[in-house]
């Protein structure tokens, strides 16, 4: 019997509560949060043609991390309306190792949320210990809701080590505070509550 491919060393969480951005106070603060799992990278040390054995384990990790982040954003799945994902690959790995996260990580997060029709925006890079990543956020049902184009900066002070990955999921409750620029469409255009595009 073989053990897991990805050994988790630590998990880090960050939550931002945004009360205003020098404009009118919103009815309620916007929330942005991210969870980052620092895991071993089983594919360092040489080219591996088939990375598909990672998929099932990463999807399970994505669902677990999604549940954890939901709990830190208040636990109300139906209030979360934005999401994104990303990966930082340690220096001994390759960019494709970060790409392994995109489909299973997004699928696991959708499973935790119980919804999410829009593509989960993503980004990745190879970086040193302490590298940080701007993880994109968009609306989870309609990617073109302009008020929800945003990002959250994520990093782990002691990761990734060269043979590790930092796997990140991000979620939001509400779009940008004081969003008022045209671009995309508003939720009102799709039968949702009126939100500036």
N, C-alpha and C positions, 0 to 999 in steps of 0.2 A: 504494500500500500504506500502510495506516495503522498507527501505532504502538500500544503498549498504552494503555489508558485510565488505568491506575493506575501511576504512577511511584514506585518505592519509594526513599525517602530513607535509611531506616535500619531496623534490626531490633534489638529489645531483648529480653533473656531474664532471667527471675528464677526461681530454684529455692529452695524452703524445705525443709529437712530438720528434721523435728520429733522431738526425742528424748523429750520428755515434756511434760506440761502440769500439772505439780505433783502427778501421781499416779504409779501404778506404771509402771515402764519397760516399754514394749512389746517384743515379741520382736524387732522391727526398727523403725527410724524410719519414720514416714510421710513421704511426699514430696508437695509441691504445686509446680507450676510453671506459668509462663505465658510466652508469646511474643507480642510486640506489633510489628506492622509499621506504620511511619509511611509513608503513601502520599499522593499527590496526590488531590484530590477533583475529578473532571472535571465535576461537575454544579453547581458553585457559580456564582453570577451570575444566576440566574433559574430559574423553575419549569420542570422537565423532566417531561413527562407519562409517558414510557416509560423506566424505569430498567433494563429487562430486558437490554439489551446488556452490562451489567456481570456477568451471572451466570457465564458460562463462565470469564472471567478470574479472578473471585473464588474460584470453586471450585478452580481450579488453584493459586491462592495459598494457599488453605486446606489443600490436601494438602501443599504444600511446607512451610508453617509447622508442620503437624502432624508431619511427618517430623523437622523440626529439633527440635521440643520433645521428641519421643520420644527422640531421641539424647541430649538433655541430662538426661533422667530415667533414664538407664541403658541405653536401647536395647531393653528387653524389653517388647514390645507387650502380651504376655499378662499382665503384672503391673499394667498401668495399669487402674484400675477406676473412675475418676471423670473427668468432663469438664464444660466450660462454655465460653462465648464472650461477647464483648462488643465494643462499638465506642464510641469517643469521636470526635465530629464537631467539627471546628474551627468557629469562630464565624461564618464566612461560609456554612456549610452548614445543612442542616435535618435534623431527627431521622430522616426517611425515608432519608436517605443512610446512616445507621447501620444501619437495618433491611435494607439491601441485603446486609449481611454474613451475616445469620442463616441462611438456607437454604444458600447455597453454602459458607459457612465451616464450618457443621456437617457438610455432606456431604463436604467435602474432608478434614476431620478424621477422620470415620468411615472414609474410604478409606485414610488413612494408618494408622489403627489396625487395619483389617481387620475391624472389628466395631463394635457400638454400637447397640443396639435402642431404648434410651430416648431421648426427646427431649433435645436438648442445651439446657440452660438458658441464658438469655441476658439481657443488659441493654445499655442504650445511653443516651447523653446527648450534648447539645451542650455544649462546654466550652472554656475558654481554654487557652492554653499551660500545661502542667504539671498539667492536670486529672487526677484519679485516679478509678478506677472499681473498685468491688467486684464482681468477676466471680463469679457463683454456680457452685458445683460440686455435682453429684449423681452417683449411681451410673450407669454407662454402659449397664447392661442393664435395671435396674429403678429407676425414678425414686423409688420410695417406700422405699428402704433408708435408714432414719433415721440410721444411723451415718455416712452419706456426705453429709448436708446440710452444706455448708460454703461458703467463698468465699475468693478470693485478691485482694488489692488490687494494682492494676496502674496504672502511669503512666509517662510519658516526660517527662523534665525540659524538653525544648525542643519538645514537640509536644502536641497538634496545632497547627500554625500555622493561621490562619483558613481557608486553602484546602486543608487536609489532613484525613485520617482516621487514627485509630489503631485498627487492626483486631487483635483479641486472641483467642487460643485459650488455654485452660487445661486442665490434666490433673492427676490425682492418683493416687498409689499408696497405697492404704489410706484409710480414713475418718478422722474426728477421733480423735486420740490420746485414750484414756480415755473414749470414747463409752459412755454408760451410761443415757441417758434413753429412755423409751418414745416411740414415734412412728414411723409407717410399719411396716415389718416387717424382720426380719433376713434375711441371706442364707441362714441355715439353713432359713427358711420356704420358700425357693425351690430347695432342694437344693444350695446352695453351702456354703462353710465357715461355721461359726457366728460371727456378728458381732452384737454387741448392737444392738438396734433403736434 
